[in-house]
C-alpha cells in the first residue's frame, strides 16, 4: 500500500446530518448529528433544541457527545457527556470509561456546581455503555449484516436499563417535501427496558412516551439508510414516535460528509 493510500485510509470521515422534528404537523425542534469516524476511533455528537412556538412555551436545548474506540466492529466509550438547558438552568453529566468496556466514573453538575449524588451505586454501571455508543455500534453493523438487532445495558447515573433494537420490515423511502432521503432503509423499533436502580412505579419521561406508542400499536421506530461518502455505516434518516398527543416525526433535511 502506498503512503498516499495509507494516509487516505487513515483520514477520518466526518458526516454532519441535520433534522427537523414535527409534532402534529408543527415544526417543533431542530437537531444535528455529527459523526466523526476513523478505523479505530469515533466521536459522535447530537445537538437539539425546541424552536418556534414550542420554544416560547418550553425553551429546551441539549448537547450529547460520546468518544471512544472501535474494535471488532464494536464501540467502547472513553467518555459520554450530556448538557441539558431548561429555563436557563444547565444540568451536565460526565461518564468516563476506559475504552475497553469498563466504567470508571460519573459526575453531575447543575449550573457549574457539583451535584454528584453521594450514594451512587457503581455496581449499576458494570458492563454498561452509553446510548450514542450503543446506537453507533448498531449503525456500524447494519451495512454488512442488514439486520437490526441490538441489546445494550446503559447507565444514566441513577439506574440502568436495556436498550433493545429490533428489526421491522425493510422499506424504500421516497424523497418528500419534509425529508431529502430516497432509497433503501432498514427500520428498527427501539425499546427501553428498566433494570436496576431508582425507577418509579409509574412510567415517566421516555418510558411514558414509549408505552403510549405501544398502546397505539407501534414502538418508537428509526429508519437507517446509507449516505454518500460514509459507506461503512447506516445513519438515521427518519424517526416516528406515536404519542397520546399525536405522532412525532424526525426528518433528514441535509447531510454532508467530508
Backbone torsions as a table, in degrees:
resi	resn	phi	psi	omega
1	UNK	NA	132.4	-179.0
2	UNK	-72.4	163.6	178.2
3	UNK	-61.5	-40.7	-179.4
4	UNK	-64.3	-41.0	179.0
5	UNK	-66.3	-40.6	179.1
6	UNK	-63.0	-41.6	179.5
7	UNK	-63.9	-40.5	179.7
8	UNK	-64.8	-39.1	-179.1
9	UNK	-67.4	-30.6	-177.2
10	UNK	-84.5	-14.4	-178.4
11	UNK	-67.7	125.8	-178.4
12	UNK	-69.5	146.2	173.0
13	UNK	-90.9	132.0	178.7
14	UNK	-121.5	116.8	178.4
15	UNK	-112.0	132.5	176.7
16	UNK	-118.5	118.8	-176.9
17	UNK	-120.1	130.8	179.5
18	UNK	-110.9	143.5	-176.3
19	UNK	-133.7	151.0	168.3
20	UNK	-114.4	139.1	179.2
21	UNK	-112.0	127.1	-179.9
22	UNK	-114.6	135.0	176.6
23	UNK	-124.0	114.7	-178.0
24	UNK	59.9	32.1	179.6
25	UNK	84.9	-3.0	-179.8
26	UNK	-100.5	132.2	177.3
27	UNK	-70.1	105.1	-169.1
28	UNK	-104.1	-30.6	-175.8
29	UNK	-146.7	157.5	169.1
30	UNK	-116.8	149.1	178.4
31	UNK	-145.7	150.9	177.0
32	UNK	-137.1	129.1	177.8
33	UNK	-113.4	123.9	178.4
34	UNK	-117.6	126.0	-178.2
35	UNK	-120.6	116.3	175.6
36	UNK	-112.5	114.4	-172.4
37	UNK	-129.8	130.2	170.7
38	UNK	-114.1	-178.2	-179.4
39	UNK	-61.3	-37.1	-173.8
40	UNK	-126.1	8.3	-178.6
41	UNK	-141.8	156.9	176.3
42	UNK	-146.7	156.5	175.6
43	UNK	-146.6	111.7	-176.4
44	UNK	-121.3	131.0	177.4
45	UNK	-133.3	145.9	177.8
46	UNK	-130.5	125.7	173.6
47	UNK	-119.1	145.4	-178.8
48	UNK	-153.5	156.6	177.7
49	UNK	-168.3	149.4	176.2
50	UNK	-69.2	156.1	179.6
51	UNK	-146.5	165.3	177.8
52	UNK	64.9	-139.9	-177.9
53	UNK	-61.3	-39.6	-179.6
54	UNK	-63.2	-36.0	178.5
55	UNK	-62.4	-38.0	178.4
56	UNK	-66.9	-34.8	-178.8
57	UNK	-84.3	-36.3	-176.8
58	UNK	-145.6	88.5	-176.6
59	UNK	-79.6	102.7	-178.6
60	UNK	-134.4	144.2	171.2
61	UNK	-147.8	156.6	-179.5
62	UNK	-151.6	151.1	173.7
63	UNK	-134.1	133.8	-176.6
64	UNK	-133.8	133.2	-177.0
65	UNK	-142.8	137.3	176.5
66	UNK	-128.4	137.4	175.6
67	UNK	-127.6	145.7	179.8
68	UNK	-177.5	-165.7	-177.8
69	UNK	-109.9	154.4	175.3
70	UNK	-119.1	127.8	177.9
71	UNK	-147.1	126.6	179.5
72	UNK	61.5	31.0	-179.9
73	UNK	78.1	6.4	-179.8
74	UNK	-113.6	151.6	-179.7
75	UNK	-102.1	136.8	178.9
76	UNK	-129.4	105.3	-173.2
77	UNK	-67.2	149.8	169.0
78	UNK	-102.5	-36.2	178.3
79	UNK	-155.1	152.1	171.8
80	UNK	-138.7	126.2	-179.9
81	UNK	-122.3	142.8	173.3
82	UNK	-136.0	142.9	176.3
83	UNK	-139.1	117.4	-177.7
84	UNK	-116.9	127.5	-178.3
85	UNK	-111.2	121.3	-179.8
86	UNK	-134.4	119.2	-180.0
87	UNK	53.1	41.8	176.0
88	UNK	82.0	-4.3	179.6
89	UNK	-103.9	136.2	-175.8
90	UNK	-113.1	125.7	172.6
91	UNK	-111.3	127.8	-178.8
92	UNK	-121.4	145.6	176.8
93	UNK	-131.7	139.9	178.6
94	UNK	-130.3	121.0	177.0
95	UNK	-112.6	133.0	178.4
96	UNK	-119.4	142.8	-179.2
97	UNK	-134.1	172.3	-178.5
98	UNK	-97.5	3.8	179.7
99	UNK	76.6	7.8	-179.8
100	UNK	-127.6	9.0	178.1
101	UNK	105.9	7.5	-178.1
102	UNK	-114.9	135.9	178.1
103	UNK	-80.0	142.3	-179.3
104	UNK	-113.8	-52.0	-173.6
105	UNK	-160.5	165.8	179.7
106	UNK	-142.5	138.4	177.4
107	UNK	-141.3	140.4	177.2
108	UNK	-127.4	138.0	176.9
109	UNK	-131.1	146.1	172.4
110	UNK	-117.2	116.8	-177.7
111	UNK	49.4	43.5	175.9
112	UNK	84.3	-7.8	-178.8
113	UNK	-97.4	132.0	-178.7
114	UNK	-63.7	120.3	178.9
115	UNK	-126.3	27.1	179.9
116	UNK	-62.3	123.6	179.8
117	UNK	-57.5	142.8	-179.0
118	UNK	-81.0	-18.1	-173.9
119	UNK	-108.5	34.2	179.9
120	UNK	-63.7	131.8	175.4
121	UNK	-93.6	95.0	-175.0
122	UNK	-69.1	-12.1	175.7
123	UNK	-65.9	-22.4	177.8
124	UNK	-68.5	-20.1	-176.3
125	UNK	-92.6	-7.2	-177.3
126	UNK	-63.6	128.0	177.5
127	UNK	72.2	19.3	-177.3
128	UNK	-99.3	167.4	173.4
129	UNK	-133.8	-168.6	175.1
130	UNK	-115.2	165.8	-173.0
131	UNK	-63.6	-42.4	-179.6
132	UNK	-65.4	-42.8	179.3
133	UNK	-65.4	-38.9	178.2
134	UNK	-63.8	-40.5	-179.9
135	UNK	-69.5	-39.9	178.1
136	UNK	-64.2	-37.5	177.1
137	UNK	-57.5	-43.0	177.0
138	UNK	-63.4	-44.2	-177.7
139	UNK	-62.4	-33.9	178.7
140	UNK	-69.9	-35.5	-176.6
141	UNK	-81.2	-20.0	-174.4
142	UNK	-64.4	-42.1	-178.3
143	UNK	-58.6	-37.9	-178.9
144	UNK	-84.2	-48.6	-174.1
145	UNK	-81.1	-28.4	-177.7
146	UNK	56.8	24.8	179.6
147	UNK	-132.6	130.1	177.0
148	UNK	-88.0	111.6	178.7
149	UNK	-155.8	124.2	178.9
150	UNK	-159.3	148.2	-179.0
151	UNK	-152.2	94.1	-173.4
152	UNK	-119.4	143.2	175.9
153	UNK	-93.4	126.2	-175.4
154	UNK	-121.5	138.2	176.6
155	UNK	-110.0	131.2	-178.1
156	UNK	-115.2	10.4	177.9
157	UNK	110.7	-37.0	179.5
158	UNK	-113.2	-18.7	-170.9
159	UNK	-163.0	175.0	172.5
160	UNK	-130.0	161.9	-177.5
161	UNK	-153.9	157.8	174.8
162	UNK	-90.4	132.0	173.9
163	UNK	-105.5	109.9	-176.5
164	UNK	-103.8	131.4	169.7
165	UNK	-113.2	127.1	-179.2
166	UNK	-130.1	131.4	-176.6
167	UNK	-70.1	140.4	170.2
168	UNK	-115.3	-163.1	-173.7
169	UNK	-72.4	136.1	172.5
170	UNK	-59.9	152.4	-175.9
171	UNK	-152.1	140.4	171.4
172	UNK	-92.5	121.4	178.4
173	UNK	-94.9	146.7	176.0
174	UNK	-108.2	144.4	177.2
175	UNK	-60.3	139.3	179.5
176	UNK	-128.9	-178.8	176.2
177	UNK	-68.1	-17.8	-178.6
178	UNK	-101.3	-29.7	-169.8
179	UNK	-129.0	130.1	-176.3
180	UNK	-82.8	-12.9	-171.7
181	UNK	-77.4	138.3	174.2
182	UNK	-141.2	124.6	179.0
183	UNK	147.1	-170.4	-177.3
184	UNK	-73.0	147.8	176.4
185	UNK	-140.5	158.4	169.8
186	UNK	-115.3	119.9	-177.0
187	UNK	-98.5	145.4	-176.4
188	UNK	-134.7	134.9	168.3
189	UNK	-85.5	147.1	-177.0
190	UNK	-120.4	128.7	-179.0
191	UNK	-136.5	133.3	175.0
192	UNK	-101.9	126.8	178.8
193	UNK	-117.0	113.5	179.5
194	UNK	-59.9	142.4	175.1
195	UNK	-119.7	-94.6	-174.8
196	UNK	-115.4	161.2	177.3
197	UNK	111.8	-159.3	-172.4
198	UNK	-87.2	76.5	178.2
199	UNK	-100.8	137.9	175.8
200	UNK	-80.3	152.1	179.4
201	UNK	-65.9	-39.0	179.6
202	UNK	-94.7	127.2	-178.9
203	UNK	-56.6	135.2	176.9
204	UNK	-132.2	164.4	176.0
205	UNK	58.7	-130.0	-177.6
206	UNK	-60.6	-39.2	-179.5
207	UNK	-61.4	-38.5	178.2
208	UNK	-63.7	-44.7	178.9
209	UNK	-62.7	-42.9	-179.9
210	UNK	-59.0	-44.6	-177.8
211	UNK	-70.9	-31.1	174.2
212	UNK	-61.2	-43.1	177.8
213	UNK	-65.0	-41.8	179.5
214	UNK	-59.3	-42.8	179.5
215	UNK	-65.6	-21.6	178.4
216	UNK	-98.6	10.3	173.1
217	UNK	90.5	9.4	-179.1
218	UNK	-155.4	120.0	170.2
219	UNK	-69.4	161.5	174.1
220	UNK	-49.7	135.0	-173.5
221	UNK	-126.9	134.6	177.9
222	UNK	-118.3	133.3	173.3
223	UNK	-101.5	123.0	178.4
224	UNK	-107.5	140.6	178.8
225	UNK	-149.7	163.3	179.6
226	UNK	-79.4	149.8	174.3
227	UNK	-128.8	158.6	-179.7
228	UNK	-64.4	141.2	175.6
229	UNK	85.1	-8.3	-180.0
230	UNK	-136.8	65.9	-170.8
231	UNK	-72.3	-16.4	-173.9
232	UNK	-97.4	10.1	171.4
233	UNK	-142.4	155.6	169.1
234	UNK	-104.6	141.7	-177.0
235	UNK	-114.6	158.1	175.2
236	UNK	-65.5	127.9	178.4
237	UNK	-116.4	-13.0	179.4
238	UNK	-164.4	144.0	175.3
239	UNK	-135.2	139.8	175.5
240	UNK	-128.5	129.6	177.9
241	UNK	-131.7	118.5	179.3
242	UNK	-90.7	133.7	179.7
243	UNK	-134.3	172.6	177.6
244	UNK	-68.1	-15.4	-176.5
245	UNK	-106.2	10.0	-179.7
246	UNK	124.4	175.2	-178.4
247	UNK	-95.5	132.9	179.2
248	UNK	-101.9	130.8	178.3
249	UNK	-121.4	138.3	168.8
250	UNK	-110.6	127.2	-177.2
251	UNK	-121.1	139.0	174.5
252	UNK	-73.9	124.5	-177.5
253	UNK	-111.4	-22.5	174.8
254	UNK	-162.2	153.7	176.2
255	UNK	-151.7	143.9	179.5
256	UNK	-148.0	131.6	177.9
257	UNK	-120.9	133.9	179.4
258	UNK	-132.6	NA	NA
